[in-house]
Amino acid sequence: MPGIPDIAQFPMRKWRQLYASVTVPQNALLLSYSTGGYGPLKRAIKEFLERWRHIRCDTEQIIITDGTHNGIELCAVALADVGDTVAMESPCYWGARNVFTAAGLDIDMVPWHPGQGHVLPNAPRKAALAYLTGSQHYPLSVVTSATDKQRLCDALSPDYVVEDDYEFDRDDHTNLLFDPQSPRHLLVGSFSKMMFPGLRLGYLVVPHHLAGPMNRLRSELFREGRMLDQAVLAQFIFDGDLDAWCRRIQRDYLGRQQVLHDQLCSLPSVRRVSPPSNAISLCVEFEPPVDDVQIAQALLKEHLIVRPLSPVCARHDPRVGLVLGVGMLSGETLSREAQRLRRCLEALLR
């Protein structure tokens, strides 16, 4: 299943122990609203971002959110009006597109090709927001280029640039365009892909002048809570458990992606398979005119869950393919299912 991390191997015993340690009578205030987010969690995220992303920001710039979608929705409501334009890369993250559409924004999709950059229309519209993936493109699952993103922003001159740091490893921070000192750059982050989706906790790093207004807006619109979860997550980070988990599971993901890559790269009609990485997703691109939607529906009947690429591409972007996940498969099960996927795709592509 694309987008789902390995929740079976997550250190749940340590997580339960931390819950027991914070749910004591002296901590009754953790049952109240969390105005602006739990302070120790903001400090933990600040230090985590400095270690892993080489981002040096102030704790006041960090807003705790209920996951990526909540952070994107807050940006849409706070920074744009109904009818404004948001520029997105094609292919795009469908969840962000859904949020912007629900907020009443007009979406301009700009095709992005690895190594070639963005293909702009002849007369691009002025954008209130530019929404870009972080150091690794999703759903293409390849590294991005800060230079490409800067060229796009120079051409569109958006009022604000929102970068979604969906998946990353320790060495790809140079692909980020985000600058914590810039008055128009925001960074969206989430722990759902690092840890487990049900956690529903994330963060926004915003410019200094937006920190107060966006915190107040979040409190008024969404009513903050989840203080117990935030306290446990803060201690999990302070104890070094998040760093250890990320290092371990990312090595696993790299090996799993290699298995799947080797099975799929020589299939007929396959244009490219994203190179093995530490991410939970990878992408297989087909030569047009393969019908990726029909293939995804046929695979579902075989209990193989994938996402077609074409529905998240712009109308003038003809790319087709499949987005796959490696989060919940490992060892012999992964090898067996990768071989079964290959056999199914061989028959369908033929």
Secondary structure as a PSIPRED ss2 file (coil, helix, strand):
# PSIPRED VFORMAT (PSIPRED V4.0)

   1 M C   1.000  0.000  0.000
   2 P C   1.000  0.000  0.000
   3 G C   1.000  0.000  0.000
   4 I C   1.000  0.000  0.000
   5 P C   1.000  0.000  0.000
   6 D C   1.000  0.000  0.000
   7 I C   1.000  0.000  0.000
   8 A C   1.000  0.000  0.000
   9 Q C   1.000  0.000  0.000
  10 F C   1.000  0.000  0.000
  11 P C   1.000  0.000  0.000
  12 M H   0.000  1.000  0.000
  13 R H   0.000  1.000  0.000
  14 K H   0.000  1.000  0.000
  15 W H   0.000  1.000  0.000
  16 R H   0.000  1.000  0.000
  17 Q H   0.000  1.000  0.000
  18 L H   0.000  1.000  0.000
  19 Y H   0.000  1.000  0.000
  20 A H   0.000  1.000  0.000
  21 S H   0.000  1.000  0.000
  22 V H   0.000  1.000  0.000
  23 T C   1.000  0.000  0.000
  24 V C   1.000  0.000  0.000
  25 P H   0.000  1.000  0.000
  26 Q H   0.000  1.000  0.000
  27 N H   0.000  1.000  0.000
  28 A H   0.000  1.000  0.000
  29 L H   0.000  1.000  0.000
  30 L H   0.000  1.000  0.000
  31 L H   0.000  1.000  0.000
  32 S C   1.000  0.000  0.000
  33 Y C   1.000  0.000  0.000
  34 S C   1.000  0.000  0.000
  35 T C   1.000  0.000  0.000
  36 G C   1.000  0.000  0.000
  37 G C   1.000  0.000  0.000
  38 Y C   1.000  0.000  0.000
  39 G H   0.000  1.000  0.000
  40 P H   0.000  1.000  0.000
  41 L H   0.000  1.000  0.000
  42 K H   0.000  1.000  0.000
  43 R H   0.000  1.000  0.000
  44 A H   0.000  1.000  0.000
  45 I H   0.000  1.000  0.000
  46 K H   0.000  1.000  0.000
  47 E H   0.000  1.000  0.000
  48 F H   0.000  1.000  0.000
  49 L H   0.000  1.000  0.000
  50 E H   0.000  1.000  0.000
  51 R H   0.000  1.000  0.000
  52 W H   0.000  1.000  0.000
  53 R H   0.000  1.000  0.000
  54 H C   1.000  0.000  0.000
  55 I C   1.000  0.000  0.000
  56 R C   1.000  0.000  0.000
  57 C C   1.000  0.000  0.000
  58 D C   1.000  0.000  0.000
  59 T H   0.000  1.000  0.000
  60 E H   0.000  1.000  0.000
  61 Q H   0.000  1.000  0.000
  62 I E   0.000  0.000  1.000
  63 I E   0.000  0.000  1.000
  64 I E   0.000  0.000  1.000
  65 T E   0.000  0.000  1.000
  66 D C   1.000  0.000  0.000
  67 G C   1.000  0.000  0.000
  68 T H   0.000  1.000  0.000
  69 H H   0.000  1.000  0.000
  70 N H   0.000  1.000  0.000
  71 G H   0.000  1.000  0.000
  72 I H   0.000  1.000  0.000
  73 E H   0.000  1.000  0.000
  74 L H   0.000  1.000  0.000
  75 C H   0.000  1.000  0.000
  76 A H   0.000  1.000  0.000
  77 V H   0.000  1.000  0.000
  78 A H   0.000  1.000  0.000
  79 L H   0.000  1.000  0.000
  80 A C   1.000  0.000  0.000
  81 D C   1.000  0.000  0.000
  82 V C   1.000  0.000  0.000
  83 G C   1.000  0.000  0.000
  84 D C   1.000  0.000  0.000
  85 T E   0.000  0.000  1.000
  86 V E   0.000  0.000  1.000
  87 A E   0.000  0.000  1.000
  88 M E   0.000  0.000  1.000
  89 E E   0.000  0.000  1.000
  90 S E   0.000  0.000  1.000
  91 P C   1.000  0.000  0.000
  92 C C   1.000  0.000  0.000
  93 Y C   1.000  0.000  0.000
  94 W H   0.000  1.000  0.000
  95 G H   0.000  1.000  0.000
  96 A H   0.000  1.000  0.000
  97 R H   0.000  1.000  0.000
  98 N H   0.000  1.000  0.000
  99 V H   0.000  1.000  0.000
 100 F H   0.000  1.000  0.000
 101 T H   0.000  1.000  0.000
 102 A H   0.000  1.000  0.000
 103 A C   1.000  0.000  0.000
 104 G C   1.000  0.000  0.000
 105 L C   1.000  0.000  0.000
 106 D E   0.000  0.000  1.000
 107 I E   0.000  0.000  1.000
 108 D E   0.000  0.000  1.000
 109 M E   0.000  0.000  1.000
 110 V E   0.000  0.000  1.000
 111 P E   0.000  0.000  1.000
 112 W E   0.000  0.000  1.000
 113 H E   0.000  0.000  1.000
 114 P C   1.000  0.000  0.000
 115 G C   1.000  0.000  0.000
 116 Q C   1.000  0.000  0.000
 117 G E   0.000  0.000  1.000
 118 H E   0.000  0.000  1.000
 119 V C   1.000  0.000  0.000
 120 L C   1.000  0.000  0.000
 121 P C   1.000  0.000  0.000
 122 N C   1.000  0.000  0.000
 123 A C   1.000  0.000  0.000
 124 P C   1.000  0.000  0.000
 125 R C   1.000  0.000  0.000
 126 K C   1.000  0.000  0.000
 127 A C   1.000  0.000  0.000
 128 A C   1.000  0.000  0.000
 129 L E   0.000  0.000  1.000
 130 A E   0.000  0.000  1.000
 131 Y E   0.000  0.000  1.000
 132 L E   0.000  0.000  1.000
 133 T E   0.000  0.000  1.000
 134 G C   1.000  0.000  0.000
 135 S C   1.000  0.000  0.000
 136 Q E   0.000  0.000  1.000
 137 H C   1.000  0.000  0.000
 138 Y C   1.000  0.000  0.000
 139 P C   1.000  0.000  0.000
 140 L C   1.000  0.000  0.000
 141 S C   1.000  0.000  0.000
 142 V C   1.000  0.000  0.000
 143 V E   0.000  0.000  1.000
 144 T C   1.000  0.000  0.000
 145 S C   1.000  0.000  0.000
 146 A H   0.000  1.000  0.000
 147 T H   0.000  1.000  0.000
 148 D H   0.000  1.000  0.000
 149 K H   0.000  1.000  0.000
 150 Q H   0.000  1.000  0.000
 151 R H   0.000  1.000  0.000
 152 L H   0.000  1.000  0.000
 153 C H   0.000  1.000  0.000
 154 D H   0.000  1.000  0.000
 155 A H   0.000  1.000  0.000
 156 L H   0.000  1.000  0.000
 157 S C   1.000  0.000  0.000
 158 P C   1.000  0.000  0.000
 159 D C   1.000  0.000  0.000
 160 Y E   0.000  0.000  1.000
 161 V E   0.000  0.000  1.000
 162 V E   0.000  0.000  1.000
 163 E E   0.000  0.000  1.000
 164 D E   0.000  0.000  1.000
 165 D C   1.000  0.000  0.000
 166 Y C   1.000  0.000  0.000
 167 E C   1.000  0.000  0.000
 168 F C   1.000  0.000  0.000
 169 D C   1.000  0.000  0.000
 170 R C   1.000  0.000  0.000
 171 D C   1.000  0.000  0.000
 172 D C   1.000  0.000  0.000
 173 H H   0.000  1.000  0.000
 174 T H   0.000  1.000  0.000
 175 N H   0.000  1.000  0.000
 176 L C   1.000  0.000  0.000
 177 L C   1.000  0.000  0.000
 178 F C   1.000  0.000  0.000
 179 D C   1.000  0.000  0.000
 180 P C   1.000  0.000  0.000
 181 Q C   1.000  0.000  0.000
 182 S C   1.000  0.000  0.000
 183 P C   1.000  0.000  0.000
 184 R C   1.000  0.000  0.000
 185 H E   0.000  0.000  1.000
 186 L E   0.000  0.000  1.000
 187 L E   0.000  0.000  1.000
 188 V E   0.000  0.000  1.000
 189 G E   0.000  0.000  1.000
 190 S E   0.000  0.000  1.000
 191 F C   1.000  0.000  0.000
 192 S C   1.000  0.000  0.000
 193 K C   1.000  0.000  0.000
 194 M C   1.000  0.000  0.000
 195 M C   1.000  0.000  0.000
 196 F C   1.000  0.000  0.000
 197 P H   0.000  1.000  0.000
 198 G H   0.000  1.000  0.000
 199 L H   0.000  1.000  0.000
 200 R C   1.000  0.000  0.000
 201 L C   1.000  0.000  0.000
 202 G E   0.000  0.000  1.000
 203 Y E   0.000  0.000  1.000
 204 L E   0.000  0.000  1.000
 205 V E   0.000  0.000  1.000
 206 V C   1.000  0.000  0.000
 207 P C   1.000  0.000  0.000
 208 H H   0.000  1.000  0.000
 209 H H   0.000  1.000  0.000
 210 L H   0.000  1.000  0.000
 211 A H   0.000  1.000  0.000
 212 G H   0.000  1.000  0.000
 213 P H   0.000  1.000  0.000
 214 M H   0.000  1.000  0.000
 215 N H   0.000  1.000  0.000
 216 R H   0.000  1.000  0.000
 217 L H   0.000  1.000  0.000
 218 R H   0.000  1.000  0.000
 219 S H   0.000  1.000  0.000
 220 E H   0.000  1.000  0.000
 221 L H   0.000  1.000  0.000
 222 F H   0.000  1.000  0.000
 223 R C   1.000  0.000  0.000
 224 E C   1.000  0.000  0.000
 225 G C   1.000  0.000  0.000
 226 R C   1.000  0.000  0.000
 227 M H   0.000  1.000  0.000
 228 L H   0.000  1.000  0.000
 229 D H   0.000  1.000  0.000
 230 Q H   0.000  1.000  0.000
 231 A H   0.000  1.000  0.000
 232 V H   0.000  1.000  0.000
 233 L H   0.000  1.000  0.000
 234 A H   0.000  1.000  0.000
 235 Q H   0.000  1.000  0.000
 236 F H   0.000  1.000  0.000
 237 I H   0.000  1.000  0.000
 238 F H   0.000  1.000  0.000
 239 D C   1.000  0.000  0.000
 240 G C   1.000  0.000  0.000
 241 D H   0.000  1.000  0.000
 242 L H   0.000  1.000  0.000
 243 D H   0.000  1.000  0.000
 244 A H   0.000  1.000  0.000
 245 W H   0.000  1.000  0.000
 246 C H   0.000  1.000  0.000
 247 R H   0.000  1.000  0.000
 248 R H   0.000  1.000  0.000
 249 I H   0.000  1.000  0.000
 250 Q H   0.000  1.000  0.000
 251 R H   0.000  1.000  0.000
 252 D H   0.000  1.000  0.000
 253 Y H   0.000  1.000  0.000
 254 L H   0.000  1.000  0.000
 255 G H   0.000  1.000  0.000
 256 R H   0.000  1.000  0.000
 257 Q H   0.000  1.000  0.000
 258 Q H   0.000  1.000  0.000
 259 V H   0.000  1.000  0.000
 260 L H   0.000  1.000  0.000
 261 H H   0.000  1.000  0.000
 262 D H   0.000  1.000  0.000
 263 Q H   0.000  1.000  0.000
 264 L H   0.000  1.000  0.000
 265 C C   1.000  0.000  0.000
 266 S C   1.000  0.000  0.000
 267 L C   1.000  0.000  0.000
 268 P C   1.000  0.000  0.000
 269 S C   1.000  0.000  0.000
 270 V E   0.000  0.000  1.000
 271 R E   0.000  0.000  1.000
 272 R E   0.000  0.000  1.000
 273 V E   0.000  0.000  1.000
 274 S C   1.000  0.000  0.000
 275 P C   1.000  0.000  0.000
 276 P C   1.000  0.000  0.000
 277 S C   1.000  0.000  0.000
 278 N C   1.000  0.000  0.000
 279 A C   1.000  0.000  0.000
 280 I C   1.000  0.000  0.000
 281 S E   0.000  0.000  1.000
 282 L E   0.000  0.000  1.000
 283 C E   0.000  0.000  1.000
 284 V E   0.000  0.000  1.000
 285 E E   0.000  0.000  1.000
 286 F E   0.000  0.000  1.000
 287 E C   1.000  0.000  0.000
 288 P C   1.000  0.000  0.000
 289 P C   1.000  0.000  0.000
 290 V C   1.000  0.000  0.000
 291 D C   1.000  0.000  0.000
 292 D H   0.000  1.000  0.000
 293 V H   0.000  1.000  0.000
 294 Q H   0.000  1.000  0.000
 295 I H   0.000  1.000  0.000
 296 A H   0.000  1.000  0.000
 297 Q H   0.000  1.000  0.000
 298 A H   0.000  1.000  0.000
 299 L H   0.000  1.000  0.000
 300 L H   0.000  1.000  0.000
 301 K H   0.000  1.000  0.000
 302 E C   1.000  0.000  0.000
 303 H C   1.000  0.000  0.000
 304 L C   1.000  0.000  0.000
 305 I C   1.000  0.000  0.000
 306 V C   1.000  0.000  0.000
 307 R E   0.000  0.000  1.000
 308 P E   0.000  0.000  1.000
 309 L C   1.000  0.000  0.000
 310 S H   0.000  1.000  0.000
 311 P H   0.000  1.000  0.000
 312 V H   0.000  1.000  0.000
 313 C C   1.000  0.000  0.000
 314 A C   1.000  0.000  0.000
 315 R C   1.000  0.000  0.000
 316 H C   1.000  0.000  0.000
 317 D C   1.000  0.000  0.000
 318 P C   1.000  0.000  0.000
 319 R C   1.000  0.000  0.000
 320 V E   0.000  0.000  1.000
 321 G E   0.000  0.000  1.000
 322 L E   0.000  0.000  1.000
 323 V E   0.000  0.000  1.000
 324 L E   0.000  0.000  1.000
 325 G E   0.000  0.000  1.000
 326 V C   1.000  0.000  0.000
 327 G C   1.000  0.000  0.000
 328 M C   1.000  0.000  0.000
 329 L C   1.000  0.000  0.000
 330 S C   1.000  0.000  0.000
 331 G H   0.000  1.000  0.000
 332 E H   0.000  1.000  0.000
 333 T H   0.000  1.000  0.000
 334 L H   0.000  1.000  0.000
 335 S H   0.000  1.000  0.000
 336 R H   0.000  1.000  0.000
 337 E H   0.000  1.000  0.000
 338 A H   0.000  1.000  0.000
 339 Q H   0.000  1.000  0.000
 340 R H   0.000  1.000  0.000
 341 L H   0.000  1.000  0.000
 342 R H   0.000  1.000  0.000
 343 R H   0.000  1.000  0.000
 344 C H   0.000  1.000  0.000
 345 L H   0.000  1.000  0.000
 346 E H   0.000  1.000  0.000
 347 A H   0.000  1.000  0.000
 348 L H   0.000  1.000  0.000
 349 L H   0.000  1.000  0.000
 350 R C   1.000  0.000  0.000
